[in-house]
Amino acid sequence: MLAALSGVGCGEVNAMGEVVIFSAVRGVVTSQGKPVAGAKLQREAKWAWGKETLTDATTTAPDGSFSFPALTRRMLLGSFLPHEPSVQQKITIEANGKSHLAWSLLKQNYETNGELMYFDDQRGLVPLRDRSQPMRITCKLENTEHRSGKVFGICDFD
């Protein structure tokens, strides 16, 4: 079900220099409350430090579900040299002859589920939800693009 180009390992920047470019994400695609089978999802991550664009794709199951594994990479110098992480993430859904922007985000950390962090003027850096749990989203094709935490698109976090 999944054709993926991903690295090995996962987690935050560590002594071995492994970083999470795009955390694992699971979800479901629906239209008017019904699952959309056979929708094609394309994921892209443009990693500034590595000067690399990572892509993979999957297709929804009969119940509308899909999943992407974590995309990780190794970076030895970046583990020691100061820099600002920058990964432009995007997921698009092709269904019923239309293209939908499901997810657009500039990830500015290398943490597992770091996509769930956002800056609140009152509270500072806060998680959208429990970061110890896998990211789960619901993508309703009838939705208009909107912001859910820092993520822009038609999907909402479960």
OpenMM code with the backbone's topology and positions (N, CA, C; nanometers):
from openmm import Vec3, app, unit

residues = "MET LEU ALA ALA LEU SER GLY VAL GLY CYS GLY GLU VAL ASN ALA MET GLY GLU VAL VAL ILE PHE SER ALA VAL ARG GLY VAL VAL THR SER GLN GLY LYS PRO VAL ALA GLY ALA LYS LEU GLN ARG GLU ALA LYS TRP ALA TRP GLY LYS GLU THR LEU THR ASP ALA THR THR THR ALA PRO ASP GLY SER PHE SER PHE PRO ALA LEU THR ARG ARG MET LEU LEU GLY SER PHE LEU PRO HIS GLU PRO SER VAL GLN GLN LYS ILE THR ILE GLU ALA ASN GLY LYS SER HIS LEU ALA TRP SER LEU LEU LYS GLN ASN TYR GLU THR ASN GLY GLU LEU MET TYR PHE ASP ASP GLN ARG GLY LEU VAL PRO LEU ARG ASP ARG SER GLN PRO MET ARG ILE THR CYS LYS LEU GLU ASN THR GLU HIS ARG SER GLY LYS VAL PHE GLY ILE CYS ASP PHE ASP".split()
positions = [
    Vec3(0.0813, -0.1193, 0.0000),
    Vec3(0.0000, 0.0000, 0.0000),
    Vec3(0.0856, 0.1256, 0.0000),
    Vec3(0.2118, 0.1144, 0.0396),
    Vec3(0.2926, 0.2348, 0.0545),
    Vec3(0.4210, 0.2221, -0.0238),
    Vec3(0.4497, 0.3234, -0.1024),
    Vec3(0.5781, 0.3320, -0.1714),
    Vec3(0.6526, 0.4469, -0.1070),
    Vec3(0.7513, 0.4166, -0.0247),
    Vec3(0.8147, 0.5220, 0.0540),
    Vec3(0.9641, 0.5283, 0.0303),
    Vec3(1.0146, 0.6494, 0.0324),
    Vec3(1.1576, 0.6746, 0.0325),
    Vec3(1.1868, 0.7366, 0.1670),
    Vec3(1.2317, 0.6564, 0.2633),
    Vec3(1.2549, 0.7122, 0.3953),
    Vec3(1.3881, 0.6651, 0.4484),
    Vec3(1.4363, 0.7386, 0.5473),
    Vec3(1.5624, 0.7045, 0.6102),
    Vec3(1.5402, 0.6034, 0.7194),
    Vec3(1.6409, 0.5881, 0.8048),
    Vec3(1.6326, 0.4925, 0.9123),
    Vec3(1.6213, 0.5640, 1.0443),
    Vec3(1.5684, 0.4933, 1.1444),
    Vec3(1.5606, 0.5477, 1.2785),
    Vec3(1.4581, 0.6574, 1.2925),
    Vec3(1.4451, 0.7090, 1.4136),
    Vec3(1.3574, 0.8217, 1.4375),
    Vec3(1.3979, 0.8879, 1.5663),
    Vec3(1.3418, 1.0017, 1.5929),
    Vec3(1.3684, 1.0705, 1.7177),
    Vec3(1.4264, 1.2073, 1.6948),
    Vec3(1.4682, 1.2694, 1.8042),
    Vec3(1.5226, 1.4032, 1.7990),
    Vec3(1.6686, 1.3950, 1.7564),
    Vec3(1.7308, 1.5116, 1.7346),
    Vec3(1.8727, 1.5117, 1.7032),
    Vec3(1.9436, 1.4458, 1.8198),
    Vec3(2.0267, 1.3479, 1.7913),
    Vec3(2.0970, 1.2772, 1.8975),
    Vec3(2.2434, 1.2634, 1.8603),
    Vec3(2.3174, 1.1898, 1.9401),
    Vec3(2.4609, 1.1760, 1.9178),
    Vec3(2.4923, 1.1163, 1.7810),
    Vec3(2.4034, 1.0368, 1.7276),
    Vec3(2.4257, 0.9760, 1.5979),
    Vec3(2.3801, 1.0678, 1.4846),
    Vec3(2.3185, 1.1825, 1.5184),
    Vec3(2.2782, 1.2793, 1.4177),
    Vec3(2.1525, 1.2432, 1.3422),
    Vec3(2.0662, 1.1591, 1.3973),
    Vec3(1.9416, 1.1254, 1.3292),
    Vec3(1.8349, 1.2290, 1.3613),
    Vec3(1.7652, 1.2732, 1.2565),
    Vec3(1.6635, 1.3771, 1.2716),
    Vec3(1.5347, 1.3337, 1.2026),
    Vec3(1.4222, 1.3842, 1.2542),
    Vec3(1.2911, 1.3551, 1.1951),
    Vec3(1.2544, 1.4711, 1.1034),
    Vec3(1.2490, 1.4416, 0.9746),
    Vec3(1.2152, 1.5410, 0.8734),
    Vec3(1.0628, 1.5572, 0.8649),
    Vec3(0.9909, 1.4445, 0.8738),
    Vec3(0.8432, 1.4448, 0.8707),
    Vec3(0.8006, 1.3286, 0.9589),
    Vec3(0.7296, 1.3567, 1.0662),
    Vec3(0.6853, 1.2512, 1.1583),
    Vec3(0.5853, 1.1580, 1.0903),
    Vec3(0.5743, 1.0377, 1.1451),
    Vec3(0.4745, 0.9430, 1.0957),
    Vec3(0.3359, 1.0036, 1.1135),
    Vec3(0.2497, 0.9792, 1.0179),
    Vec3(0.1130, 1.0314, 1.0256),
    Vec3(0.0164, 0.9267, 0.9707),
    Vec3(-0.0951, 0.9104, 1.0398),
    Vec3(-0.2026, 0.8213, 0.9969),
    Vec3(-0.3281, 0.9044, 0.9843),
    Vec3(-0.4185, 0.8585, 0.8997),
    Vec3(-0.5409, 0.9349, 0.8874),
    Vec3(-0.6456, 0.8650, 0.8051),
    Vec3(-0.7509, 0.9408, 0.7777),
    Vec3(-0.8612, 0.8907, 0.6973),
    Vec3(-0.9090, 1.0047, 0.6072),
    Vec3(-0.9474, 0.9688, 0.4855),
    Vec3(-1.0026, 1.0645, 0.3897),
    Vec3(-1.1505, 1.0328, 0.3737),
    Vec3(-1.2336, 1.1366, 0.3888),
    Vec3(-1.3783, 1.1185, 0.3737),
    Vec3(-1.4341, 1.2244, 0.2785),
    Vec3(-1.5535, 1.1949, 0.2274),
    Vec3(-1.6304, 1.2911, 0.1485),
    Vec3(-1.7751, 1.2776, 0.1907),
    Vec3(-1.8318, 1.3861, 0.2397),
    Vec3(-1.9701, 1.3863, 0.2891),
    Vec3(-1.9927, 1.2752, 0.3917),
    Vec3(-1.8939, 1.2535, 0.4778),
    Vec3(-1.9049, 1.1562, 0.5864),
    Vec3(-1.8765, 1.0122, 0.5477),
    Vec3(-1.8466, 0.9865, 0.4206),
    Vec3(-1.8197, 0.8498, 0.3750),
    Vec3(-1.6721, 0.8347, 0.3405),
    Vec3(-1.6133, 0.7167, 0.3701),
    Vec3(-1.4720, 0.6956, 0.3384),
    Vec3(-1.4476, 0.7016, 0.1879),
    Vec3(-1.3300, 0.7555, 0.1516),
    Vec3(-1.2908, 0.7638, 0.0108),
    Vec3(-1.1827, 0.6590, -0.0140),
    Vec3(-1.2179, 0.5537, -0.0843),
    Vec3(-1.1225, 0.4481, -0.1188),
    Vec3(-1.0476, 0.4875, -0.2452),
    Vec3(-0.9209, 0.4505, -0.2518),
    Vec3(-0.8429, 0.4716, -0.3732),
    Vec3(-0.7922, 0.6124, -0.3966),
    Vec3(-0.8055, 0.7024, -0.2996),
    Vec3(-0.7499, 0.8369, -0.3146),
    Vec3(-0.5975, 0.8268, -0.3099),
    Vec3(-0.5314, 0.9058, -0.3917),
    Vec3(-0.3853, 0.9046, -0.3967),
    Vec3(-0.3306, 1.0222, -0.3159),
    Vec3(-0.2436, 0.9913, -0.2213),
    Vec3(-0.1803, 1.0939, -0.1387),
    Vec3(-0.0327, 1.1018, -0.1735),
    Vec3(0.0159, 1.2227, -0.1923),
    Vec3(0.1564, 1.2488, -0.2228),
    Vec3(0.2135, 1.3333, -0.1102),
    Vec3(0.3249, 1.2886, -0.0515),
    Vec3(0.3892, 1.3638, 0.0565),
    Vec3(0.5246, 1.4152, 0.0075),
    Vec3(0.5558, 1.5394, 0.0462),
    Vec3(0.6817, 1.6009, 0.0054),
    Vec3(0.7407, 1.6755, 0.1240),
    Vec3(0.8712, 1.6649, 0.1411),
    Vec3(0.9420, 1.7383, 0.2458),
    Vec3(1.0678, 1.7985, 0.1847),
    Vec3(1.0758, 1.9317, 0.1825),
    Vec3(1.1950, 2.0011, 0.1322),
    Vec3(1.2794, 2.0410, 0.2524),
    Vec3(1.3927, 1.9719, 0.2679),
    Vec3(1.4802, 1.9894, 0.3831),
    Vec3(1.5916, 2.0859, 0.3465),
    Vec3(1.5919, 2.2031, 0.4076),
    Vec3(1.6876, 2.3080, 0.3727),
    Vec3(1.8323, 2.2665, 0.4032),
    Vec3(1.8589, 2.2163, 0.5246),
    Vec3(1.9956, 2.1820, 0.5639),
    Vec3(2.0546, 2.0754, 0.4711),
    Vec3(1.9785, 1.9720, 0.4433),
    Vec3(2.0270, 1.8629, 0.3591),
    Vec3(2.0167, 1.8910, 0.2102),
    Vec3(1.9566, 2.0062, 0.1757),
    Vec3(1.9356, 2.0412, 0.0348),
    Vec3(1.8773, 1.9204, -0.0408),
    Vec3(1.7710, 1.8678, 0.0158),
    Vec3(1.7114, 1.7446, -0.0349),
    Vec3(1.5595, 1.7564, -0.0313),
    Vec3(1.4941, 1.7019, -0.1342),
    Vec3(1.3489, 1.6913, -0.1346),
    Vec3(1.3132, 1.5441, -0.1285),
    Vec3(1.2383, 1.5076, -0.0250),
    Vec3(1.1970, 1.3691, -0.0043),
    Vec3(1.0504, 1.3567, -0.0440),
    Vec3(1.0159, 1.2513, -0.1168),
    Vec3(0.8763, 1.2300, -0.1553),
    Vec3(0.8402, 1.0844, -0.1362),
    Vec3(0.7156, 1.0614, -0.1063),
    Vec3(0.6589, 0.9271, -0.1071),
    Vec3(0.5098, 0.9391, -0.1326),
    Vec3(0.4461, 0.8268, -0.1517),
    Vec3(0.3038, 0.8275, -0.1874),
    Vec3(0.2358, 0.7050, -0.1291),
    Vec3(0.1062, 0.7156, -0.1150),
    Vec3(0.0248, 0.6027, -0.0702),
    Vec3(-0.1158, 0.6197, -0.1268),
    Vec3(-0.1954, 0.5165, -0.1139),
    Vec3(-0.3344, 0.5163, -0.1606),
    Vec3(-0.4235, 0.4746, -0.0447),
    Vec3(-0.5391, 0.5375, -0.0326),
    Vec3(-0.6300, 0.5025, 0.0773),
    Vec3(-0.6879, 0.3631, 0.0591),
    Vec3(-0.7113, 0.2974, 0.1712),
    Vec3(-0.7730, 0.1649, 0.1759),
    Vec3(-0.9245, 0.1798, 0.1562),
    Vec3(-0.9972, 0.0695, 0.1448),
    Vec3(-1.1431, 0.0781, 0.1283),
    Vec3(-1.2146, 0.1580, 0.2386),
    Vec3(-1.1555, 0.1609, 0.3593),
    Vec3(-1.2174, 0.2376, 0.4689),
    Vec3(-1.1692, 0.3829, 0.4722),
    Vec3(-1.0941, 0.4254, 0.3680),
    Vec3(-1.0452, 0.5629, 0.3592),
    Vec3(-0.9174, 0.5891, 0.4369),
    Vec3(-0.8642, 0.4881, 0.5035),
    Vec3(-0.7456, 0.5084, 0.5879),
    Vec3(-0.6169, 0.5106, 0.5053),
    Vec3(-0.5175, 0.5772, 0.5621),
    Vec3(-0.3840, 0.5823, 0.5020),
    Vec3(-0.2814, 0.6006, 0.6126),
    Vec3(-0.1562, 0.5755, 0.5803),
    Vec3(-0.0483, 0.6045, 0.6751),
    Vec3(0.0811, 0.6302, 0.5993),
    Vec3(0.1626, 0.7149, 0.6588),
    Vec3(0.2970, 0.7433, 0.6114),
    Vec3(0.3922, 0.7161, 0.7273),
    Vec3(0.5055, 0.6494, 0.7022),
    Vec3(0.6049, 0.6317, 0.8081),
    Vec3(0.6820, 0.7618, 0.8297),
    Vec3(0.7567, 0.7670, 0.9368),
    Vec3(0.8424, 0.8832, 0.9600),
    Vec3(0.9497, 0.8898, 0.8508),
    Vec3(0.9809, 1.0115, 0.8062),
    Vec3(1.0942, 1.0343, 0.7162),
    Vec3(1.2078, 1.0864, 0.8035),
    Vec3(1.3175, 1.0140, 0.8073),
    Vec3(1.4310, 1.0536, 0.8901),
    Vec3(1.5581, 1.0577, 0.8064),
    Vec3(1.6541, 1.1299, 0.8557),
    Vec3(1.7844, 1.1390, 0.7913),
    Vec3(1.8921, 1.1516, 0.8992),
    Vec3(2.0157, 1.1306, 0.8561),
    Vec3(2.1313, 1.1513, 0.9438),
    Vec3(2.1974, 1.2825, 0.9040),
    Vec3(2.2410, 1.3559, 1.0024),
    Vec3(2.3179, 1.4767, 0.9742),
    Vec3(2.4202, 1.4948, 1.0854),
    Vec3(2.5433, 1.4672, 1.0536),
    Vec3(2.6477, 1.4736, 1.1549),
    Vec3(2.6880, 1.6171, 1.1872),
    Vec3(2.7213, 1.6980, 1.0888),
    Vec3(2.7627, 1.8361, 1.1163),
    Vec3(2.6497, 1.9176, 1.1778),
    Vec3(2.5293, 1.8980, 1.1288),
    Vec3(2.4155, 1.9726, 1.1804),
    Vec3(2.3843, 1.9419, 1.3250),
    Vec3(2.4326, 1.8284, 1.3740),
    Vec3(2.4117, 1.7932, 1.5141),
    Vec3(2.4945, 1.8830, 1.6056),
    Vec3(2.6037, 1.9372, 1.5510),
    Vec3(2.6956, 2.0154, 1.6333),
    Vec3(2.6964, 2.1634, 1.5978),
    Vec3(2.6716, 2.1952, 1.4710),
    Vec3(2.6745, 2.3343, 1.4273),
    Vec3(2.5379, 2.3996, 1.4487),
    Vec3(2.5364, 2.5207, 1.5032),
    Vec3(2.4073, 2.5870, 1.5209),
    Vec3(2.3437, 2.6208, 1.3857),
    Vec3(2.2161, 2.5965, 1.3757),
    Vec3(2.1387, 2.6339, 1.2577),
    Vec3(1.9912, 2.6275, 1.2938),
    Vec3(1.9078, 2.6892, 1.2118),
    Vec3(1.7643, 2.6840, 1.2355),
    Vec3(1.7038, 2.5774, 1.1460),
    Vec3(1.6474, 2.4713, 1.2047),
    Vec3(1.5842, 2.3675, 1.1226),
    Vec3(1.4744, 2.4273, 1.0351),
    Vec3(1.4669, 2.3804, 0.9113),
    Vec3(1.3652, 2.4293, 0.8189),
    Vec3(1.3289, 2.3182, 0.7211),
    Vec3(1.2065, 2.2699, 0.7344),
    Vec3(1.1551, 2.1657, 0.6457),
    Vec3(1.0162, 2.2077, 0.5991),
    Vec3(1.0020, 2.2332, 0.4688),
    Vec3(0.8708, 2.2657, 0.4127),
    Vec3(0.7991, 2.1345, 0.3817),
    Vec3(0.6888, 2.1092, 0.4502),
    Vec3(0.6140, 1.9845, 0.4354),
    Vec3(0.4849, 2.0077, 0.3576),
    Vec3(0.4470, 1.9067, 0.2788),
    Vec3(0.3209, 1.9170, 0.2049),
    Vec3(0.2655, 1.7770, 0.1791),
    Vec3(0.1334, 1.7638, 0.1932),
    Vec3(0.0610, 1.6425, 0.1522),
    Vec3(-0.0538, 1.6878, 0.0634),
    Vec3(-0.0654, 1.6260, -0.0525),
    Vec3(-0.1795, 1.6531, -0.1406),
    Vec3(-0.2587, 1.5246, -0.1598),
    Vec3(-0.3885, 1.5413, -0.1841),
    Vec3(-0.4783, 1.4279, -0.2075),
    Vec3(-0.5401, 1.4448, -0.3454),
    Vec3(-0.5311, 1.3412, -0.4272),
    Vec3(-0.5976, 1.3365, -0.5579),
    Vec3(-0.7165, 1.2418, -0.5429),
    Vec3(-0.8372, 1.2955, -0.5581),
    Vec3(-0.9578, 1.2136, -0.5436),
    Vec3(-1.0692, 1.2717, -0.6293),
    Vec3(-1.1438, 1.1858, -0.6931),
    Vec3(-1.2586, 1.2278, -0.7744),
    Vec3(-1.2208, 1.3346, -0.8773),
    Vec3(-1.1009, 1.3216, -0.9356),
    Vec3(-1.0577, 1.4136, -1.0394),
    Vec3(-1.0131, 1.5505, -0.9906),
    Vec3(-1.0006, 1.5689, -0.8584),
    Vec3(-0.9592, 1.6974, -0.8026),
    Vec3(-0.8376, 1.6803, -0.7130),
    Vec3(-0.7598, 1.7872, -0.7039),
    Vec3(-0.6444, 1.7901, -0.6144),
    Vec3(-0.6790, 1.8750, -0.4923),
    Vec3(-0.6445, 1.8257, -0.3745),
    Vec3(-0.6742, 1.8945, -0.2488),
    Vec3(-0.5454, 1.9115, -0.1692),
    Vec3(-0.5229, 2.0311, -0.1163),
    Vec3(-0.4102, 2.0528, -0.0261),
    Vec3(-0.4513, 2.0015, 0.1117),
    Vec3(-0.3908, 1.8921, 0.1530),
    Vec3(-0.4248, 1.8321, 0.2817),
    Vec3(-0.3429, 1.8926, 0.3943),
    Vec3(-0.2139, 1.9226, 0.3666),
    Vec3(-0.1205, 1.9603, 0.4724),
    Vec3(-0.0135, 2.0500, 0.4140),
    Vec3(0.0093, 2.1626, 0.4751),
    Vec3(0.1210, 2.2497, 0.4404),
    Vec3(0.1749, 2.3083, 0.5700),
    Vec3(0.3056, 2.2925, 0.5920),
    Vec3(0.3650, 2.3353, 0.7184),
    Vec3(0.5140, 2.3600, 0.6994),
    Vec3(0.5661, 2.4618, 0.7647),
    Vec3(0.7096, 2.4812, 0.7757),
    Vec3(0.7495, 2.4266, 0.9125),
    Vec3(0.8100, 2.3087, 0.9144),
    Vec3(0.8545, 2.2474, 1.0400),
    Vec3(0.9889, 2.3080, 1.0769),
    Vec3(1.0007, 2.3565, 1.2002),
    Vec3(1.1220, 2.4245, 1.2426),
    Vec3(1.1897, 2.3549, 1.3600),
    Vec3(1.1823, 2.2216, 1.3605),
    Vec3(1.2523, 2.1394, 1.4577),
    Vec3(1.2708, 2.0010, 1.3967),
    Vec3(1.3477, 1.9172, 1.4635),
    Vec3(1.3724, 1.7818, 1.4135),
    Vec3(1.3141, 1.6762, 1.5078),
    Vec3(1.2172, 1.7129, 1.5889),
    Vec3(1.1618, 1.6226, 1.6890),
    Vec3(1.0498, 1.5359, 1.6322),
    Vec3(1.0357, 1.4163, 1.6899),
    Vec3(0.9214, 1.3320, 1.6580),
    Vec3(0.7953, 1.4063, 1.6999),
    Vec3(0.6997, 1.4176, 1.6099),
    Vec3(0.5742, 1.4894, 1.6322),
    Vec3(0.5961, 1.6380, 1.6635),
    Vec3(0.7096, 1.6915, 1.6226),
    Vec3(0.7373, 1.8337, 1.6388),
    Vec3(0.6406, 1.9211, 1.5602),
    Vec3(0.5715, 1.8614, 1.4630),
    Vec3(0.4696, 1.9336, 1.3869),
    Vec3(0.3561, 1.9823, 1.4763),
    Vec3(0.3425, 1.9205, 1.5924),
    Vec3(0.2337, 1.9556, 1.6841),
    Vec3(0.2666, 2.0761, 1.7717),
    Vec3(0.3886, 2.1293, 1.7618),
    Vec3(0.4278, 2.2442, 1.8425),
    Vec3(0.3938, 2.3740, 1.7688),
    Vec3(0.3444, 2.4720, 1.8415),
    Vec3(0.3190, 2.6035, 1.7830),
    Vec3(0.3445, 2.7112, 1.8879),
    Vec3(0.3623, 2.8341, 1.8428),
    Vec3(0.3910, 2.9449, 1.9345),
    Vec3(0.2638, 3.0209, 1.9652),
    Vec3(0.2352, 3.0340, 2.0937),
    Vec3(0.1208, 3.1114, 2.1415),
    Vec3(0.1762, 3.2369, 2.2087),
    Vec3(0.1249, 3.3539, 2.1717),
    Vec3(0.1751, 3.4798, 2.2263),
    Vec3(0.1687, 3.4847, 2.3792),
    Vec3(0.0693, 3.4206, 2.4374),
    Vec3(0.0511, 3.4234, 2.5828),
    Vec3(0.1352, 3.3169, 2.6537),
    Vec3(0.1424, 3.1965, 2.5934),
    Vec3(0.2037, 3.0818, 2.6624),
    Vec3(0.3377, 3.0384, 2.6063),
    Vec3(0.3810, 3.0961, 2.4960),
    Vec3(0.5074, 3.0539, 2.4354),
    Vec3(0.4876, 2.9301, 2.3498),
    Vec3(0.5871, 2.8433, 2.3452),
    Vec3(0.5813, 2.7221, 2.2645),
    Vec3(0.4962, 2.6170, 2.3345),
    Vec3(0.3880, 2.5750, 2.2706),
    Vec3(0.2961, 2.4783, 2.3310),
    Vec3(0.2597, 2.3698, 2.2302),
    Vec3(0.2288, 2.2490, 2.2793),
    Vec3(0.1853, 2.1433, 2.1880),
    Vec3(0.0365, 2.1565, 2.1557),
    Vec3(0.0011, 2.1255, 2.0312),
    Vec3(-0.1389, 2.1241, 1.9898),
    Vec3(-0.2140, 2.0124, 2.0614),
    Vec3(-0.1457, 1.9021, 2.0821),
    Vec3(-0.2018, 1.7873, 2.1535),
    Vec3(-0.0870, 1.7042, 2.2062),
    Vec3(-0.1142, 1.5915, 2.2679),
    Vec3(-0.0130, 1.5053, 2.3285),
    Vec3(0.0856, 1.4557, 2.2222),
    Vec3(0.2110, 1.4976, 2.2333),
    Vec3(0.3112, 1.4613, 2.1336),
    Vec3(0.3619, 1.3188, 2.1484),
    Vec3(0.3288, 1.2505, 2.2581),
    Vec3(0.3751, 1.1122, 2.2750),
    Vec3(0.2898, 1.0151, 2.1931),
    Vec3(0.1762, 1.0611, 2.1448),
    Vec3(0.0865, 0.9773, 2.0647),
    Vec3(0.1110, 1.0010, 1.9165),
    Vec3(0.0930, 0.8977, 1.8329),
    Vec3(0.1113, 0.9173, 1.6879),
    Vec3(0.0160, 1.0242, 1.6347),
    Vec3(0.0623, 1.0961, 1.5327),
    Vec3(-0.0232, 1.1981, 1.4713),
    Vec3(-0.1323, 1.1295, 1.3902),
    Vec3(-0.2571, 1.1710, 1.4145),
    Vec3(-0.3726, 1.1196, 1.3410),
    Vec3(-0.4521, 1.2386, 1.2897),
    Vec3(-0.4929, 1.2289, 1.1617),
    Vec3(-0.5684, 1.3381, 1.1013),
    Vec3(-0.6895, 1.2833, 1.0263),
    Vec3(-0.7903, 1.3682, 1.0130),
    Vec3(-0.9074, 1.3388, 0.9303),
    Vec3(-0.9127, 1.4456, 0.8216),
    Vec3(-0.9216, 1.4007, 0.6968),
    Vec3(-0.9228, 1.4916, 0.5817),
    Vec3(-1.0584, 1.4809, 0.5137),
    Vec3(-1.1381, 1.5859, 0.5293),
    Vec3(-1.2708, 1.5904, 0.4673),
    Vec3(-1.2594, 1.6677, 0.3366),
    Vec3(-1.2857, 1.6010, 0.2254),
    Vec3(-1.2678, 1.6638, 0.0945),
    Vec3(-1.3548, 1.7874, 0.0757),
    Vec3(-1.4666, 1.7967, 0.1458),
    Vec3(-1.5533, 1.9137, 0.1329),
    Vec3(-1.5037, 2.0336, 0.2141),
    Vec3(-1.4048, 2.0136, 0.3012),
    Vec3(-1.3524, 2.1250, 0.3813),
    Vec3(-1.2842, 2.2286, 0.2932),
    Vec3(-1.2911, 2.3542, 0.3369),
    Vec3(-1.2074, 2.4566, 0.2769),
    Vec3(-1.0749, 2.4549, 0.3523),
    Vec3(-0.9705, 2.5024, 0.2875),
    Vec3(-0.8404, 2.5048, 0.3530),
    Vec3(-0.8465, 2.5980, 0.4735),
    Vec3(-0.7890, 2.5537, 0.5840),
    Vec3(-0.7904, 2.6295, 0.7090),
    Vec3(-0.6671, 2.5912, 0.7908),
    Vec3(-0.6466, 2.6603, 0.8997),
    Vec3(-0.5330, 2.6328, 0.9869),
    Vec3(-0.5773, 2.5462, 1.1042),
    Vec3(-0.4973, 2.4408, 1.1302),
    Vec3(-0.5165, 2.3549, 1.2469),
    Vec3(-0.3821, 2.3542, 1.3192),
    Vec3(-0.3690, 2.4343, 1.4263),
    Vec3(-0.2366, 2.4568, 1.4854),
    Vec3(-0.1549, 2.5344, 1.3838),
    Vec3(-0.0371, 2.4843, 1.3470),
    Vec3(0.0461, 2.5484, 1.2451),
    Vec3(0.0192, 2.4930, 1.1056),
    Vec3(-0.0545, 2.3819, 1.0979),
    Vec3(-0.0765, 2.3135, 0.9701),
    Vec3(-0.1919, 2.3782, 0.8956),
    Vec3(-0.1716, 2.4013, 0.7647),
    Vec3(-0.2736, 2.4612, 0.6779),
    Vec3(-0.3168, 2.3559, 0.5779),
    Vec3(-0.4482, 2.3424, 0.5549),
    Vec3(-0.5011, 2.2472, 0.4578),
    Vec3(-0.6431, 2.2072, 0.4946),
    Vec3(-0.6894, 2.0973, 0.4370),
    Vec3(-0.8274, 2.0529, 0.4616),
    Vec3(-0.8373, 1.9545, 0.5775),
    Vec3(-0.7253, 1.9139, 0.6347),
    Vec3(-0.7255, 1.8114, 0.7393),
    Vec3(-0.7279, 1.8726, 0.8794),
    Vec3(-0.7807, 1.7966, 0.9750),
    Vec3(-0.7821, 1.8341, 1.1154),
    Vec3(-0.7201, 1.7230, 1.1974),
    Vec3(-0.6540, 1.7597, 1.3068),
    Vec3(-0.5984, 1.6598, 1.3974),
    Vec3(-0.7110, 1.5928, 1.4749),
    Vec3(-0.6994, 1.4624, 1.4945),
    Vec3(-0.7986, 1.3876, 1.5740),
    Vec3(-0.7681, 1.4055, 1.7209),
] * unit.nanometer
topology = app.Topology()
chain = topology.addChain("A")
for resn in residues:
    res = topology.addResidue(resn, chain)
    for name in ("N", "CA", "C"):
        topology.addAtom(name, app.Element.getBySymbol(name[0]), res)
